[in-house]
Amino acid sequence: MALTVGIIQGKAPDGSGNGGVTEAQLSAPIVDFISPGARDAASMRVDPPGASARQVIIKAGRYYAPNATGTMVYVVDLDTDYTLSLATNGAGNPRISSIVLKIDKATTPNIYADNVASFVEVQGTAAASPTAPTDSNIQSGVGAGNVGVRLADVTLSAGYTTVTAPNIADKRTTATLNPSKFTTYLGSAIKTTVSTTTSGTPVSIGFSVTVIVPAGRQVKIDLFANSLWTSGGAGFSSVSLWRGAVGGGTKITSNTAQSTVAGQQIPCNLTAIDNPGAGTVTYNIGLSVSANTANFQASAADPAFLIATTL
């Protein structure tokens, strides 16, 4: 088993800070563009042992491990599954232990950089209703200045002899592209039924998308539908986009189509850019008409789409 960390080998600046490259510079692209975590669903997942034992199995893979401040990210690779033995529990009550990936920053790396990272158990306090170690407990467990990433919390009953899957709570995050740096898909909705109204003011047609907007990002909303048209005679049909409730929230924009005769179908597309601020936002579609009946056309064969992305 090799647990290696991507670090600099002999390319650090000299004692005066001249030349070379620092570890912070090396990890800067990851810090800037990747939210830390496991590379995939299996990487460093904590599993129960294959046979009855006071152990857990940590699956092979890659983890982007951040320091406490998020200013550094270490690329840690485990080439084969690793078995970690856990301490017994003779306290008379259950306890929760955290399985932690530790990076020892005080250790001088060898040429393989496989002596820097390790897996450790940080034990919680046994109690009738135990709680998991806090982040502060984990930092104490790995040592001041070192990196400790919680992979899982494991509930261990008094006198336990084995670990099973229900005992393990996965605490990993999954590495993703940093949404603050890229155009990112936020959410979408599909409508497959026609909506109608005779209202001269916008009414909801039950077509909405709720998204979580990252800080500092604008939102681009695209509406694609087969058509707008009026029945019963000519009229102007209007589809509108609202942040919040139709008629009660903030109107972002609208698109109006004129049917000069009943049944005349006009293509319906709408694009808008909004700056709602960070947090959860719901965008709704409204429909209104100047005369007769407006029809917002959608079906299973020709669905309407509402898509939100970041800019």
C-alpha positions in Angstrom: 0.0 0.0 0.0 1.2 3.5 -0.9 -0.5 6.6 0.3 1.3 9.5 -1.5 0.9 13.2 -1.5 1.7 15.4 -4.5 4.4 17.7 -3.3 7.5 19.5 -4.6 10.7 17.5 -4.8 13.7 19.8 -4.6 12.1 22.8 -6.3 11.2 24.9 -3.4 12.6 28.5 -3.0 15.9 28.9 -1.2 16.2 30.3 2.3 15.8 33.9 0.9 12.7 33.1 -1.0 14.4 33.0 -4.4 13.7 30.7 -7.2 11.7 27.5 -7.2 8.0 27.2 -6.6 6.1 27.0 -3.3 3.5 24.4 -2.4 0.9 27.1 -2.3 1.7 28.0 -5.9 1.6 24.4 -6.9 -1.8 23.9 -5.5 -3.2 27.3 -6.7 -5.0 25.8 -9.8 -6.8 23.4 -7.6 -7.7 26.0 -5.0 -9.0 28.3 -7.7 -10.9 25.9 -9.8 -11.8 22.8 -7.8 -14.0 22.4 -4.7 -12.0 19.8 -2.6 -13.2 16.3 -2.0 -13.1 12.8 -3.3 -12.4 12.4 -7.0 -15.3 10.0 -7.4 -17.8 7.9 -5.4 -15.4 5.2 -4.5 -12.2 7.2 -3.7 -11.3 6.8 0.0 -14.8 5.6 0.9 -14.9 3.9 4.3 -16.4 0.4 4.0 -17.0 -2.4 6.6 -14.5 -5.3 6.7 -15.1 -8.3 4.6 -15.1 -10.5 7.7 -16.0 -10.0 11.3 -13.3 -7.6 12.7 -12.8 -4.3 14.5 -11.7 -2.7 11.3 -12.8 -0.6 8.4 -11.6 -0.7 4.8 -10.6 2.6 3.1 -11.0 2.3 -0.7 -8.3 3.2 -3.1 -8.6 6.5 -5.0 -7.7 10.1 -4.9 -8.7 12.9 -2.5 -8.2 16.6 -2.9 -7.6 17.5 0.8 -7.8 21.1 1.9 -6.1 22.7 4.8 -8.2 24.3 7.5 -8.3 27.7 5.8 -8.8 26.4 2.3 -5.7 28.2 1.0 -3.9 24.9 0.2 -5.2 21.6 -1.3 -3.1 18.4 -1.2 -3.6 15.7 -3.9 -3.5 12.4 -2.0 -3.5 9.1 -3.8 -4.1 5.7 -2.3 -3.1 2.9 -4.7 -4.7 -0.1 -3.0 -7.5 -0.5 -0.4 -6.2 0.0 3.2 -7.4 -1.8 6.3 -7.5 0.4 9.5 -7.8 -1.3 12.8 -10.0 0.4 15.4 -9.7 0.6 19.1 -11.9 -1.6 21.3 -14.8 -0.1 23.3 -14.9 -1.3 26.9 -16.6 1.8 28.2 -20.1 0.3 28.6 -21.7 2.8 26.2 -21.4 3.3 22.5 -19.0 5.8 21.0 -18.6 7.5 17.6 -15.1 7.4 16.0 -14.1 9.6 13.1 -12.0 8.1 10.3 -9.6 10.8 9.3 -7.1 11.4 6.5 -4.1 13.0 8.1 -1.3 15.0 6.4 1.7 15.5 8.7 3.2 18.8 7.6 6.1 18.4 10.1 7.4 15.3 8.4 10.1 15.7 5.8 8.9 13.8 2.7 10.9 10.9 1.4 11.5 10.6 -2.4 8.2 8.8 -2.8 6.2 11.3 -0.6 4.5 8.2 1.0 5.5 9.0 4.6 3.4 12.2 4.9 -0.2 11.0 4.9 -1.9 8.4 7.0 -5.3 7.3 8.2 -6.2 7.7 11.9 -9.1 7.0 14.2 -10.2 10.0 16.3 -12.4 8.7 19.1 -15.4 10.4 20.5 -16.6 10.1 24.0 -18.7 7.0 24.9 -22.2 7.9 26.1 -25.7 6.6 26.1 -26.3 9.0 23.2 -22.8 9.6 21.8 -21.8 12.5 19.5 -19.2 12.5 16.8 -15.9 14.2 17.4 -16.0 17.9 16.6 -13.7 19.5 14.0 -11.7 20.9 16.9 -11.4 17.3 18.3 -10.1 16.2 14.9 -7.6 19.0 14.6 -6.3 18.0 18.1 -6.2 14.4 17.0 -4.0 15.0 14.0 -1.9 17.7 15.7 -1.7 21.5 15.4 -0.8 22.7 12.0 -1.5 19.4 10.3 -4.3 18.6 7.9 -7.2 16.4 9.0 -10.1 15.4 6.7 -13.0 13.5 8.1 -13.9 10.6 5.8 -16.5 8.9 7.9 -18.1 8.7 11.4 -18.4 5.1 12.7 -20.7 4.2 15.6 -19.2 1.5 17.8 -21.3 -0.2 20.4 -20.0 -1.2 23.8 -17.9 -4.4 23.4 -18.3 -4.4 19.6 -16.5 -7.1 17.7 -17.2 -6.0 14.1 -18.3 -3.1 12.0 -21.2 -3.2 9.6 -22.4 -0.9 6.9 -25.2 0.7 9.0 -22.5 1.8 11.5 -20.7 3.9 8.9 -21.8 7.5 8.0 -20.0 8.8 4.9 -18.7 12.3 5.6 -16.7 12.9 2.4 -17.4 15.7 0.0 -17.1 15.1 -3.8 -14.6 17.2 -5.7 -16.4 19.4 -8.3 -15.5 22.3 -10.5 -15.7 25.5 -8.5 -19.0 27.1 -9.6 -17.7 30.6 -9.0 -15.2 30.1 -11.9 -17.4 28.5 -14.6 -20.7 28.8 -16.4 -22.6 26.2 -14.4 -25.9 24.4 -14.8 -28.1 25.3 -11.8 -31.4 23.6 -12.6 -34.2 23.0 -15.1 -37.9 22.2 -15.4 -40.0 20.6 -18.1 -43.6 21.3 -18.9 -45.7 18.9 -21.1 -49.2 20.3 -20.8 -50.9 23.3 -22.3 -51.7 26.3 -20.1 -54.4 28.9 -20.8 -55.7 32.2 -19.4 -58.1 34.9 -20.2 -56.5 37.2 -17.6 -55.1 40.6 -18.7 -52.6 40.5 -15.9 -50.0 37.7 -15.5 -51.0 34.5 -13.8 -48.9 31.5 -12.9 -49.0 28.5 -15.2 -47.2 26.2 -12.6 -43.9 26.3 -14.5 -41.0 27.1 -12.3 -37.4 26.2 -11.4 -35.7 26.6 -7.9 -32.0 27.0 -7.8 -29.1 27.8 -5.4 -27.1 30.7 -6.7 -23.4 31.0 -5.7 -22.1 34.3 -4.3 -21.0 36.8 -6.9 -22.7 35.1 -9.9 -25.4 36.2 -12.3 -28.1 33.8 -13.5 -29.0 33.2 -17.1 -32.6 31.9 -17.6 -33.7 30.4 -20.9 -37.3 29.5 -21.8 -38.0 27.4 -24.8 -41.6 26.5 -25.8 -43.4 25.3 -28.9 -45.6 28.4 -29.3 -48.0 31.0 -28.0 -51.4 31.5 -29.6 -54.9 32.8 -28.9 -58.2 31.0 -29.2 -61.5 32.7 -29.8 -60.0 35.5 -31.9 -57.0 37.7 -32.3 -55.0 38.9 -29.4 -51.6 39.6 -27.8 -50.4 36.7 -25.6 -47.6 37.6 -23.2 -45.3 35.2 -21.3 -43.3 36.7 -18.4 -40.4 35.7 -16.2 -40.6 36.4 -12.5 -38.2 36.1 -9.6 -40.5 34.8 -6.9 -44.3 34.6 -7.3 -46.0 35.7 -10.5 -47.5 39.1 -9.9 -46.0 39.4 -6.4 -42.3 38.9 -7.0 -39.9 40.8 -9.3 -40.7 40.7 -13.0 -37.5 40.1 -14.9 -38.7 40.4 -18.5 -41.5 39.3 -20.9 -42.2 38.3 -24.5 -45.4 39.2 -26.3 -46.7 37.5 -29.4 -49.5 38.8 -31.6 -52.0 36.3 -33.1 -53.8 38.2 -35.9 -56.3 35.4 -36.2 -57.4 32.7 -33.8 -55.1 29.7 -33.7 -52.1 31.5 -35.2 -49.1 30.0 -33.4 -46.0 32.2 -32.7 -42.7 30.7 -31.6 -42.0 31.3 -27.9 -38.4 31.8 -26.7 -37.2 34.0 -23.9 -33.7 34.7 -22.4 -32.9 36.9 -19.5 -30.0 37.7 -17.1 -30.7 38.3 -13.5 -28.5 39.2 -10.5 -30.4 37.9 -7.5 -27.6 37.5 -5.0 -26.5 34.4 -3.3 -29.0 31.9 -2.0 -32.1 30.0 -3.1 -34.1 31.6 -5.8 -37.3 30.5 -7.6 -38.1 31.6 -11.1 -41.7 31.4 -12.3 -43.4 31.8 -15.7 -46.5 34.0 -16.0 -49.1 34.2 -18.8 -51.5 37.0 -19.8 -53.5 38.0 -22.8 -55.0 41.3 -24.2 -58.2 39.6 -25.6 -59.7 36.2 -26.0 -57.7 33.2 -24.6 -53.9 32.8 -24.5 -52.5 29.4 -25.0 -49.0 28.4 -23.8 -48.3 25.3 -26.0 -46.5 22.3 -24.5 -47.0 18.5 -24.8 -45.1 15.3 -24.3 -44.1 15.3 -27.9 -43.1 19.0 -27.8 -42.2 19.9 -24.2 -41.3 23.3 -22.9 -38.0 23.8 -21.1 -36.9 26.3 -18.4 -33.1 26.3 -17.8 -31.0 28.2 -15.3 -27.2 28.6 -15.5 -24.6 30.9 -13.9 -22.5 33.5 -15.7 
